[in-house]
Amino acid sequence: MQNLARQITVALISASTLAFEILLVRVFAIEHFHHFAYMAIGVAMLGLGISGTVLALCPKLKRQTTLRLFIGSSGLTALFLILTPAAVHQISLDPTQMAWDHSQWLRLGIVYLLLALPFALGALTVLTGLSLGGRAPGSIYGASFLGSGFGAGSGLAVLWILPPESALAFPSLLAALGFVAALAGAGTSRRTLILSWLTVAAAVSTLGWPPWKVTVSPYKGLPQIESYPDAKRTFEGGGPLGWTVAVDAAAFRFVPGLSLAFEGQIPPQEALFVDGAITGATTAWPEESDRDILDWLPTALPYTMGVPGNVLIVASGGDVEIWNALAHGASAATAVELNPYLGDASRSSQLISAENEGRVSWAVGDARSYVAQTDERFDVITLAPAGGFGTSVAGVHALAEDFLHTEEAYVAYLKRLSNNGVLAVTRWLDLPLRESVRVILTAVEALGSVTLNEIEDCIVVARSWGTVTVMVKPAGFTTSEIRAVGEWAESRLFDLDWYPGIEAPEPTFNYLEEPTLVAAVTAAISGGDRLASFTEAYPFNVAPVGDARPYPHHFLRVASLRDFLDAGRGSWLPFAEWGQIALLATLLQSTLLGGLFILAPAVWVGRQRRGHQWLPWMGYFTAIGLAYLAVEIAAIQQLALLLGHPIYAVAAVLTAFLICSGVGSLWSDRLRVSYTFTICSCLAVLLLLLCLFLLHLVHWLQPAGLPVRAGVATLLLAPAAFLMGTPFPLGLRSTGGTQPGRMAWAWAANGFASVVAAPLAALLALELGSPRLFLAGTFGYLTAAFLSRRIHSPRPSAHAV
């Protein structure tokens, strides 16, 4: 009964910390930006490692003392899951000022350590539970994995029910129930049990009245628009896919790239925000004549060549582009939007009326999956600029995975066009030009795989004061179409940088220092050495990206960083990609803090024990920690394409990995420790196969329904995840590591590796692609297989590390 109670406690505490980690990702995304997800992973792993170090420095604990630590740490986990977020929200942290305000680094470090506290206490509960479990650590370690799997699912599910502020209190409830189980299993007094139930009551009350407030960064659009006179929220909806808000403000207008020659009235609009960042708008039309403004937007360019029939709007982000298609006579318009709340907010405008009800349809889901599944042909497929101009220029989306603008995505769109169909992609104009250049190179590359026509006849590039629109038509543009486009662009003060038959274009309205777009089209059409020379000489990385490395908004070259920094203090800031800077800061902070609290004590104690092979022993647990995180992040990235959203991928991967690894840990108690080499070698082979074939399977499965895709994804990951749960408990047993001292150092080494692995794996994926992460996992488990031969001891040592 005591062992069962310990398993329940460990499972609930593990569930609480994993749910807290996931909810921190959502809160960071709202308060700051999405790239802070890796900070949540880093602090979780730091806490895990610190707990091992603390226990390792006290290796000769009596069983009764260990039991008290087990119970006390479970109760403190529940308490600090409330106190920590409350304390963190009292610290004024602004990561965007880290480049010039050094105090922000100190504040980030304090936030790191505070957030690591509940993770350290939760890990201490698991670690002491392992110590109490004796020579069969697999059952407790497996309970930890299974509990974490439940925490991953419940942490996402609670976001459908509660707003982020209240949801952040949910982990403390799970931990409080774990505290109850720990006390019940230990047979404590009634008074102590009453205390544990009071802890549960406190956690429940925090759900309703959280002692913190989620505050959106002032650099996001929501607080800026809400500061307008008479601004008020008209819609609010939350969920794992994002916190969606609609704001009515009389002074707000959202018409990206509107012609400077437009002289009419801009109709009233409501701003749409996801996680505090502007994503689009809904529009009210007092008079039908007010819709004339739509013909002065750069996204109206594909409609200048005739009346479209069937139009597909990818990632609509509101209703402006839907009205654009309808105003130009489209017989049918389909808007694909992943966030259902954005669709709700748009439909609640005036879109569905008697005149348009049969012409408009909404598809809630991922555009790549929709295009793969539908049999329809479209006369126009359009992608409008996402979000606001400032976020594009600042590079805050550089770390965001985006499968809508990869080479494979453009090929998929082109294949769904009708015989005379047009793909139109409009992006913000960023100086120096980066995103528009990549769109041109990607579009031309995609054209080459779907048409036999001359590429130069299939592309048009138009530029306004703030946007660039790239149109591609596999069938080629006719003379009359080119004439219509030219007349339309001239009347709206738009420049045509490229069209079939153009000769030495000169900017007429909007001047650039260099004819970069012309050079980009020329190089892309020429291909071969000329294209290679262009992309290599360009100061930014503008080469097309694929689904293996889906970061189309990342442009900084590592080799160019020194040139930017040498250009003078602050001159590089307009080109900085804050997602990458935050990731590098996370890696630096994680490594320093992990080295200080985990690695340094381990090296010091290891050197005190001469004659013991502590280095290969620590290396083994470090290798499996690095490999596990690398494989997990690689799987999340590739399955984000298969399942349609990173949140779905996180839920599927974490649930599959943690539950299957938990079952593998339970099974490991039945294995001989000599099987460690074989299992690690088999894992290396499986991961190599995932590296070679997983992305191809993802593309092949995309036309299937979401339940089928999720099921197949789980089946693909299950064998590797099952085996990945066995090396840690087998390693403990092979070294006599179920003694508290050795177990703690194994835990610390694994934790330090995980601290470094999370941001490091993200950087590797950014620069090299997710398949390389599977290769990193392969190398990690091969290293563990080799080291397992050196650390294996048939009989447990009488000494603790």
C-alpha positions in Angstrom: 0.0 0.0 0.0 2.9 2.4 0.8 4.5 1.8 -2.5 1.2 2.4 -4.3 0.7 5.7 -2.4 4.2 6.7 -3.4 3.4 6.0 -7.0 0.2 8.0 -6.9 2.1 10.9 -5.2 4.9 10.8 -7.8 2.4 10.7 -10.6 0.4 13.7 -9.3 3.5 15.8 -8.5 4.9 15.0 -12.0 1.6 15.9 -13.6 1.5 19.2 -11.7 5.0 20.3 -12.7 4.5 19.3 -16.4 1.1 21.1 -16.5 2.8 24.1 -14.9 5.5 24.0 -17.6 2.9 24.0 -20.4 0.9 26.8 -18.8 4.0 28.9 -18.4 4.5 28.5 -22.2 1.0 30.0 -22.8 1.5 32.8 -20.2 4.9 33.7 -21.6 3.4 33.8 -25.1 0.8 36.3 -23.9 2.9 38.4 -21.6 6.0 38.4 -23.9 6.3 36.5 -27.2 6.2 32.9 -28.3 9.9 32.3 -28.3 9.9 32.4 -24.5 8.5 28.9 -24.6 12.1 27.6 -24.4 12.6 29.5 -21.1 9.8 27.5 -19.6 11.5 24.3 -20.6 14.8 25.5 -19.4 13.7 26.5 -15.9 11.9 23.1 -15.6 15.0 21.2 -16.4 17.1 23.5 -14.1 14.8 22.7 -11.2 15.1 19.0 -12.0 18.9 19.2 -11.9 19.1 21.3 -8.8 17.1 18.7 -6.8 19.6 16.0 -7.7 22.5 18.2 -6.6 20.9 19.0 -3.2 20.3 15.4 -2.4 23.7 14.3 -3.7 25.4 16.6 -1.3 23.6 14.8 1.5 24.2 11.1 0.4 23.8 9.4 3.8 20.2 10.1 4.6 18.4 7.7 6.8 15.2 6.2 5.4 13.0 8.0 7.9 14.6 11.3 6.9 14.1 10.5 3.2 10.4 9.7 3.9 10.0 13.1 5.6 11.7 14.8 2.6 9.3 12.9 0.3 6.2 14.2 2.1 7.5 17.7 2.8 8.7 18.3 -0.8 5.3 17.2 -2.1 3.5 19.7 0.2 6.0 22.5 -0.6 5.5 21.8 -4.4 1.8 22.6 -4.0 2.6 25.7 -2.0 5.3 27.1 -4.3 3.2 26.5 -7.4 1.1 29.3 -6.0 3.8 31.5 -4.4 6.2 31.4 -7.3 4.0 32.8 -10.1 2.7 35.4 -7.6 6.3 36.5 -6.9 7.4 36.4 -10.5 4.6 38.7 -11.5 6.0 41.3 -9.1 9.3 41.6 -11.1 9.3 44.1 -13.9 11.0 42.1 -16.7 11.3 43.5 -20.2 13.4 41.2 -22.4 13.3 43.6 -25.3 15.6 45.9 -23.3 18.3 43.3 -22.6 20.5 44.7 -25.4 21.2 47.9 -23.5 19.7 47.5 -20.0 22.0 45.1 -18.1 19.6 45.0 -15.1 17.2 43.0 -17.2 19.8 40.1 -17.2 19.7 40.1 -13.4 16.0 40.2 -13.3 15.8 37.3 -15.8 18.2 35.3 -13.6 16.0 36.0 -10.6 12.9 34.9 -12.6 14.8 31.8 -13.7 15.6 30.8 -10.1 12.1 31.6 -8.8 10.4 29.6 -11.5 12.8 26.7 -10.9 11.8 26.3 -7.3 8.5 24.4 -7.8 10.2 22.2 -10.4 13.1 21.5 -8.0 10.7 20.6 -5.2 8.6 18.4 -7.5 11.7 16.6 -8.8 12.9 16.2 -5.2 9.6 14.3 -4.5 10.3 12.0 -7.4 13.9 11.5 -6.5 13.2 10.7 -2.8 10.4 8.4 -4.1 13.0 6.6 -6.2 15.3 6.3 -3.2 12.4 4.7 -1.1 11.6 2.3 -4.0 14.8 0.2 -3.4 16.2 -1.9 -6.2 13.2 -1.6 -8.5 13.3 2.1 -9.6 11.3 1.4 -12.8 7.9 1.5 -11.0 8.5 4.9 -9.5 10.2 6.3 -12.6 7.4 4.9 -14.7 4.8 6.6 -12.4 6.6 9.9 -13.0 6.4 9.5 -16.7 2.8 8.4 -16.7 1.9 11.4 -14.4 3.7 13.7 -16.7 1.8 12.4 -19.6 -1.5 13.2 -17.8 -0.1 16.6 -16.9 0.6 17.4 -20.5 -2.9 16.6 -21.6 -4.7 18.2 -18.6 -2.6 21.3 -18.8 -3.8 21.9 -22.4 -7.4 20.8 -21.6 -7.8 23.2 -18.8 -7.2 26.1 -21.2 -10.5 25.3 -22.9 -12.2 25.8 -19.6 -10.4 28.6 -17.7 -8.7 31.8 -18.8 -4.8 31.7 -18.6 -4.7 33.6 -15.3 -6.9 31.0 -13.5 -5.5 28.0 -15.4 -2.0 28.8 -14.0 -3.4 27.8 -10.6 -4.5 24.3 -11.8 -1.1 22.6 -11.2 -1.1 23.5 -7.5 -4.4 21.5 -7.2 -2.8 18.4 -8.7 0.2 18.8 -6.4 -2.0 19.3 -3.3 -3.8 16.0 -4.2 -0.4 14.4 -4.4 0.4 15.7 -0.9 -2.8 14.1 0.4 -1.7 10.8 -1.1 1.8 11.0 0.4 0.4 11.6 3.9 -2.2 8.9 3.5 0.4 6.4 2.5 2.7 7.3 5.4 -0.1 6.7 7.9 0.2 10.2 9.5 -2.2 11.7 12.1 -5.6 13.0 11.4 -4.5 16.6 12.1 -1.8 16.3 9.4 -4.3 14.9 6.9 -6.6 17.9 7.6 -3.7 20.2 6.8 -3.3 18.4 3.5 -7.0 18.9 2.6 -6.7 22.6 3.6 -3.9 22.7 1.0 -6.3 21.4 -1.5 -8.9 24.0 -0.5 -6.3 26.7 -0.9 -5.5 25.5 -4.4 -9.2 25.4 -5.4 -9.7 29.0 -4.1 -6.7 30.1 -6.2 -8.4 28.8 -9.3 -11.2 31.3 -8.7 -9.1 34.2 -7.3 -5.6 34.0 -8.6 -3.1 36.2 -6.8 -1.5 37.4 -10.0 -2.5 39.2 -13.2 -1.3 38.3 -16.7 -0.1 41.6 -18.2 0.5 41.9 -21.9 3.8 43.4 -23.1 3.4 47.1 -24.0 5.1 46.4 -27.2 2.2 44.3 -28.4 -0.8 45.7 -30.2 -3.5 45.0 -27.6 -2.4 47.5 -24.8 -1.7 50.1 -27.5 -5.1 49.9 -29.1 -6.9 49.7 -25.8 -5.2 53.0 -24.8 -7.2 54.7 -27.6 -10.2 56.8 -26.4 -13.4 54.8 -25.9 -11.7 51.5 -26.7 -13.6 48.5 -25.5 -13.5 44.7 -25.9 -16.3 43.2 -27.9 -15.2 39.6 -28.0 -12.9 37.4 -25.9 -12.2 33.7 -26.3 -9.4 31.5 -25.0 -8.0 28.1 -25.6 -4.7 26.2 -26.3 -4.6 27.8 -29.7 -4.4 31.3 -28.4 -6.2 34.0 -26.3 -8.3 35.9 -28.8 -9.7 39.4 -28.2 -11.6 41.8 -30.4 -11.4 45.6 -29.6 -13.7 48.3 -30.9 -11.8 51.6 -31.0 -13.0 54.6 -33.1 -9.5 55.6 -34.1 -8.3 52.1 -35.2 -7.9 51.2 -38.9 -6.2 48.1 -40.4 -5.7 48.4 -44.2 -2.2 47.0 -44.9 -0.4 48.8 -47.8 -3.4 51.0 -48.7 -2.6 53.2 -51.7 -1.5 56.7 -50.8 -3.7 57.9 -53.7 -6.9 56.7 -51.9 -9.1 59.7 -51.0 -12.3 58.0 -49.6 -13.4 57.1 -46.1 -12.0 54.1 -44.2 -15.0 52.3 -42.7 -15.1 51.5 -38.9 -13.2 48.4 -37.9 -12.6 46.2 -34.8 -9.1 45.0 -34.1 -8.4 41.3 -33.7 -5.6 40.1 -31.4 -4.2 36.6 -30.6 -2.1 36.5 -27.4 -2.0 40.3 -27.4 -0.5 40.6 -31.0 -2.6 42.1 -33.8 -3.6 39.6 -36.4 -6.3 41.3 -38.4 -9.6 43.2 -38.3 -13.3 42.9 -38.9 -15.0 45.7 -40.8 -18.4 47.3 -40.7 -19.8 48.7 -44.0 -22.2 51.6 -43.5 -22.7 51.8 -47.2 -22.0 49.4 -50.1 -20.0 52.2 -51.7 -17.6 52.1 -48.7 -16.2 48.9 -50.1 -14.5 50.8 -52.9 -11.5 51.0 -50.5 -10.8 47.3 -51.1 -9.7 48.0 -54.7 -7.0 50.2 -53.3 -5.3 47.5 -51.3 -2.2 45.6 -52.7 -4.0 42.3 -52.0 -6.6 43.4 -54.8 -3.8 42.9 -57.4 -4.9 39.3 -58.5 -8.5 40.6 -59.1 -7.4 43.2 -61.7 -7.1 40.5 -64.4 -10.8 39.5 -64.4 -13.6 38.4 -62.2 -12.5 35.4 -60.1 -14.6 32.4 -59.6 -13.4 30.4 -56.6 -11.1 32.1 -54.1 -9.1 30.6 -51.2 -7.9 32.9 -48.4 -5.2 31.3 -46.4 -4.9 32.3 -42.7 -7.6 35.0 -43.2 -6.9 36.7 -39.8 -10.2 38.6 -40.0 -12.7 39.4 -42.7 -10.9 42.1 -44.8 -9.7 39.6 -47.4 -13.0 37.8 -47.6 -14.7 41.1 -48.4 -12.0 41.8 -50.9 -12.8 38.7 -52.8 -16.6 39.3 -52.6 -16.3 42.9 -53.7 -14.4 41.8 -56.8 -17.2 39.4 -57.8 -15.9 36.1 -56.5 -18.6 33.4 -56.8 -17.3 31.6 -53.8 -14.7 32.5 -51.1 -13.3 30.0 -48.6 -11.4 31.3 -45.6 -9.1 28.9 -43.8 -8.4 29.9 -40.2 -6.7 27.7 -37.6 -7.9 29.6 -34.6 -11.7 29.0 -34.3 -12.1 32.1 -32.2 -10.9 34.3 -35.0 -13.5 32.7 -37.2 -16.1 33.4 -34.6 -15.1 37.0 -34.2 -15.2 37.5 -38.0 -18.5 35.8 -38.5 -19.9 38.0 -35.7 -19.2 41.1 -37.8 -21.6 41.6 -40.8 -20.1 39.0 -43.1 -22.9 36.4 -43.1 -25.8 38.3 -44.6 -28.5 37.3 -47.0 -26.5 38.4 -50.1 -23.3 36.5 -49.1 -24.5 33.5 -47.1 -24.1 31.1 -50.0 -20.8 32.5 -51.3 -18.7 32.3 -48.1 -17.5 29.2 -46.3 -15.2 28.8 -43.3 -12.7 26.0 -42.8 -11.4 25.9 -39.3 -8.1 24.1 -39.4 -4.6 24.1 -40.9 -4.3 25.5 -44.4 -1.7 22.9 -45.4 -4.0 20.0 -44.4 -7.0 21.7 -46.0 -5.1 22.1 -49.3 -3.9 18.4 -49.1 -7.4 17.1 -48.5 -9.6 19.2 -50.8 -10.4 18.3 -54.4 -11.4 21.9 -55.3 -9.6 24.1 -57.8 -9.2 27.8 -57.1 -8.9 30.7 -59.4 -7.1 32.8 -56.8 -5.2 31.6 -53.7 -4.2 34.6 -51.6 -2.0 35.0 -48.5 -2.2 38.4 -46.9 0.4 40.0 -44.6 0.2 38.6 -41.1 0.0 40.8 -38.0 1.3 44.3 -37.9 4.2 46.0 -39.7 6.2 46.5 -36.5 6.3 42.8 -35.5 7.5 41.8 -39.0 10.3 44.3 -39.0 11.4 43.6 -35.4 11.9 39.9 -36.1 9.8 38.7 -33.2 8.5 35.8 -35.4 12.0 34.7 -36.4 11.7 31.7 -34.2 8.1 30.8 -35.1 7.6 27.7 -37.1 5.5 28.6 -40.2 4.6 25.8 -42.6 2.6 28.2 -44.8 5.6 29.8 -46.5 7.9 26.9 -47.1 8.8 25.6 -50.6 6.6 22.6 -50.2 3.7 24.8 -49.2 3.9 27.0 -52.3 4.0 23.8 -54.4 0.9 22.6 -52.7 -0.9 25.9 -53.4 0.1 25.9 -57.0 -1.2 22.4 -57.6 -4.6 23.5 -56.3 -5.0 26.3 -58.8 -7.3 26.1 -61.8 -5.9 26.2 -65.3 -5.6 30.0 -65.2 -5.3 30.3 -61.5 -3.0 32.8 -59.6 -1.2 32.5 -56.3 -0.7 35.9 -54.7 1.5 36.4 -51.6 1.6 39.8 -49.9 4.3 40.5 -47.3 5.3 43.6 -45.3 8.2 45.7 -46.8 11.2 45.3 -44.5 14.4 47.3 -45.0 16.9 46.0 -45.9 14.6 43.7 -48.0 14.5 40.2 -46.6 11.1 38.5 -46.4 9.9 39.7 -49.9 13.2 38.4 -51.4 12.7 35.0 -49.8 9.1 34.9 -51.1 10.3 35.6 -54.6 13.0 32.9 -54.5 10.6 30.4 -52.9 7.8 31.1 -55.4 10.2 30.7 -58.4 11.6 27.5 -57.0 8.1 26.1 -56.5 7.0 27.2 -60.0 9.8 25.2 -61.5 8.3 22.0 -60.2 4.7 22.6 -61.5 5.1 24.3 -64.9 6.9 23.8 -68.1 6.4 27.4 -69.2 9.1 30.0 -69.1 9.4 31.2 -65.5 9.9 34.8 -66.4 6.4 34.8 -68.0 4.8 33.5 -64.8 5.7 36.1 -62.2 4.7 39.6 -61.3 6.1 41.7 -58.4 4.4 44.8 -57.2 5.4 47.1 -54.4 3.5 49.7 -52.4 5.0 52.0 -49.7 4.7 49.3 -47.1 4.1 45.9 -48.8 5.4 43.6 -51.6 3.0 41.4 -53.6 4.3 38.5 -55.5 1.9 36.9 -58.1 2.7 33.6 -59.8 0.6 32.0 -62.5 1.8 28.6 -63.8 0.0 29.1 -67.1 1.8 32.4 -67.7 0.4 36.0 -67.8 -1.1 37.2 -71.0 -0.5 40.6 -72.6 -3.9 41.9 -71.7 -3.4 40.8 -68.1 -0.1 42.6 -67.9 -1.7 45.7 -69.3 -4.5 45.6 -66.7 -2.0 45.1 -63.9 0.1 48.0 -65.1 -2.8 50.4 -65.4 -4.1 49.4 -62.0 -0.7 49.8 -60.3 0.0 53.2 -61.9 -3.3 54.7 -60.8 -2.6 53.6 -57.2 1.0 54.7 -57.1 2.3 51.1 -56.9 5.6 50.2 -58.5 5.9 47.1 -60.7 9.4 45.6 -60.1 8.8 42.7 -62.4 6.4 41.5 -65.0 6.8 39.5 -68.3 8.7 41.6 -70.9 10.0 44.2 -68.5 13.2 46.0 -69.4 15.4 47.8 -66.9 12.6 48.9 -64.5 12.9 52.2 -62.8 10.9 53.0 -59.6 8.3 55.6 -60.3 6.6 56.2 -56.9 8.3 54.3 -54.1 12.1 54.5 -54.3 14.6 51.9 -53.0 18.4 52.5 -52.8 19.0 49.3 -54.8 16.9 47.3 -57.3 17.0 44.3 -55.0 13.7 42.8 -56.0 14.7 42.9 -59.7 18.0 41.3 -58.9 16.2 38.6 -56.9 13.8 37.7 -59.7 16.6 37.7 -62.2 18.8 35.4 -60.1 15.9 33.1 -59.3 14.9 32.7 -63.0 18.5 32.1 -64.0 19.1 29.5 -61.3 22.3 27.6 -61.0 25.5 29.6 -60.2 23.9 32.9 -60.5 21.2 32.1 -57.9 23.8 30.6 -55.6 26.0 33.7 -56.0 23.1 36.0 -55.2 22.0 34.1 -52.0 25.6 33.7 -50.8 26.5 37.4 -51.3 23.3 38.7 -49.8 23.8 40.0 -46.2 20.8 38.0 -44.9 19.9 34.4 -45.4 17.1 34.6 -48.0 17.3 31.2 -49.5 14.0 29.2 -49.7 13.3 27.1 -46.6 11.5 23.7 -46.6 9.4 21.8 -44.1 12.5 20.3 -42.5 13.5 23.8 -41.4 10.3 25.8 -41.3 11.6 29.2 -40.3 10.8 31.5 -43.2 11.0 34.6 -40.9 14.5 33.9 -39.8 17.1 35.7 -41.8 20.2 36.5 -39.7 23.3 34.6 -40.7 25.6 33.5 -37.9 28.6 34.7 -40.0 27.0 38.1 -40.3 26.5 38.8 -36.6 30.0 40.1 -36.2 29.6 42.5 -39.1 26.4 43.9 -37.5 28.0 44.3 -34.1 31.1 46.0 -35.6 29.0 48.5 -37.4 28.5 50.6 -34.2 26.6 50.5 -31.0 22.9 50.0 -31.6 23.1 50.2 -35.4 22.3 46.5 -35.5 19.1 46.7 -33.5 16.7 47.3 -36.4 17.9 44.0 -37.9 17.9 42.0 -34.6 15.7 39.0 -34.4 14.5 39.1 -30.9 13.4 35.5 -30.9 16.9 34.3 -31.5 18.4 36.8 -29.0 16.0 35.5 -26.4 16.9 31.9 -27.2 20.6 32.7 -27.0 20.0 34.5 -23.6 18.1 31.4 -22.4 20.9 29.1 -23.4 23.5 31.3 -21.7 21.4 31.7 -18.5 20.6 28.0 -18.5 24.2 26.9 -19.0 25.6 29.3 -16.3 23.0 28.5 -13.7 23.1 24.8 -14.5 26.9 24.8 -14.4 26.8 26.7 -11.1 24.2 24.6 -9.3 24.6 21.2 -11.0 27.8 20.6 -12.9 30.3 22.3 -10.6 29.3 20.4 -7.4 29.3 17.2 -9.4 32.9 17.8 -10.7 34.1 18.8 -7.2 32.6 15.7 -5.5 33.8 13.4 -8.4 37.4 14.6 -8.0 37.2 13.8 -4.3 36.6 10.2 -5.1 39.7 9.1 -6.9 39.6 5.7 -8.4 35.9 5.8 -9.1 35.0 6.2 -12.8 32.7 9.1 -12.2 33.3 10.8 -15.5 31.9 8.0 -17.8 29.1 7.5 -15.3 28.0 11.1 -15.4 28.6 11.1 -19.2 26.1 8.3 -19.6 23.3 10.1 -17.9 24.2 13.4 -19.6 24.1 11.7 -23.0 20.6 10.2 -22.5 19.3 13.6 -21.2 20.6 15.4 -24.3 19.3 12.8 -26.6 15.8 12.6 -25.1 15.2 16.4 -25.3 16.6 16.6 -28.9 14.3 13.8 -30.1 11.3 15.3 -28.3 11.8 18.7 -29.9 12.4 17.2 -33.4 9.2 15.2 -33.1 7.2 18.2 -32.0 8.4 20.3 -35.0 7.8 17.7 -37.6 4.4 16.7 -36.2 3.3 20.3 -36.0 3.0 20.0 -39.8 1.1 16.7 -39.6 -1.3 17.8 -36.9 -1.7 21.4 -38.0 -0.6 23.4 -35.0 2.4 23.3 -32.6 0.0 23.0 -29.6 -1.5 19.8 -31.1 2.0 18.5 -31.7 3.1 19.3 -28.1 0.1 17.5 -26.7 0.5 14.5 -29.0 4.3 14.2 -28.6 4.5 14.8 -24.9 1.6 12.4 -24.2 3.0 9.7 -26.4 6.5 10.1 -25.2 5.8 10.4 -21.5 3.2 7.6 -21.4 5.2 5.2 -23.6 8.4 6.0 -21.8 6.6 5.4 -18.5 5.5 2.0 -19.6 9.1 1.3 -20.8 10.4 2.3 -17.3 8.0 -0.1 -15.6 9.1 -2.8 -18.0 12.8 -2.1 -17.3 12.6 -3.7 -13.9 12.2 -7.0 -15.6 15.3 -6.6 -17.7 18.9 -7.5 -17.0 21.1 -4.4 -16.8 23.4 -6.0 -19.5 20.6 -5.2 -22.0 21.4 -1.5 -21.7 23.9 -1.6 -24.6 21.4 -3.4 -26.9 18.5 -1.1 -26.1 20.6 2.1 -26.6 21.9 0.7 -29.9 18.3 -0.2 -31.1 17.2 3.3 -30.2 20.0 4.8 -32.3 18.7 2.7 -35.3 15.1 3.8 -34.7 16.0 7.4 -34.5 18.1 7.2 -37.7 15.0 5.8 -39.5 12.9 8.7 -38.1 15.5 11.1 -39.4 15.3 9.6 -42.9 11.6 8.9 -43.3 9.4 10.7 -40.8 9.0 13.9 -42.8 8.1 11.9 -45.9 5.5 10.0 -43.9 4.1 13.3 -42.7 3.6 14.6 -46.3 2.0 11.3 -47.3 -0.5 11.4 -44.3 -1.6 15.0 -44.7 -4.7 14.2 -46.7 -6.1 12.1 -43.9 -8.4 13.3 -41.2 -7.0 14.7 -37.9 -7.9 11.6 -35.8 -6.1 9.4 -38.3 -3.1 11.6 -38.4 -2.9 11.8 -34.6 -3.3 8.1 -34.2 -0.6 7.3 -36.8 1.7 9.9 -35.2 1.4 8.1 -31.9 2.1 4.8 -33.5 5.2 6.2 -35.2 6.6 7.5 -32.0 5.5 4.8 -29.6 8.4 2.2 -30.2 11.2 4.8 -29.8 9.4 6.4 -26.8 8.9 3.1 -25.1 12.6 2.2 -25.4 13.6 5.8 -24.4 12.1 5.1 -20.9 14.5 2.3 -20.1 18.1 3.7 -20.2 17.7 5.8 -17.1 16.5 3.1 -14.6 18.8 0.5 -16.2 21.7 2.9 -15.8 20.8 3.4 -12.1 20.7 -0.4 -11.5 23.9 -1.0 -13.5 25.9 1.3 -11.3 24.3 0.5 -7.9 22.8 3.9 -8.3 19.6 3.2 -6.3 21.7 4.4 -3.4 20.6 8.0 -2.7 24.0 9.6 -3.4 24.5 8.0 -6.8 20.9 8.3 -7.8 21.0 12.0 -7.0 24.1 12.6 -9.1 22.6 10.6 -12.0 19.5 12.8 -11.7 21.6 16.0 -11.6 23.6 15.0 -14.7 20.5 14.2 -16.6 18.9 17.5 -15.4 21.9 19.6 -16.5 21.9 17.9 -19.9 18.2 18.7 -20.3 18.7 22.3 -19.2 21.2 22.9 -22.0 19.4 20.6 -24.5 16.2 22.6 -24.7 17.5 25.9 -26.1 20.5 24.2 -27.9 18.1 21.9 -29.8 16.0 24.8 -30.8 19.1 26.6 -32.2 20.1 23.5 -34.0 16.7 23.2 -35.5 16.7 26.8 -36.5 20.1 26.6 -38.3 20.1 22.9 -39.5 16.6 21.6 -39.4 14.7 19.0 -37.3 16.1 15.9 -39.0 19.5 16.8 -37.7 18.0 16.7 -34.2 17.1 13.0 -34.7 20.7 12.5 -35.8 21.8 14.2 -32.5 19.6 11.8 -30.6 21.1 8.9 -32.6 24.6 10.1 -31.6 23.5 10.6 -28.0 22.2 7.0 -27.6 25.2 5.6 -29.4 27.4 7.4 -26.8 25.2 6.0 -24.0 25.6 2.5 -25.4 29.4 2.8 -25.5 29.5 4.3 -21.9 27.1 1.6 -20.6 29.9 -1.0 -21.1 32.2 1.1 -18.9 29.8 1.9 -16.0 28.3 -1.6 -15.7 29.1 -3.1 -12.3 27.6 -6.6 -11.5 27.3 -5.9 -7.8 26.3 -2.6 -6.2 29.1 -0.6 -4.7 29.1 -0.1 -1.0 29.9 3.6 -1.4 27.8 6.5 -2.4 29.2 9.2 -4.7 
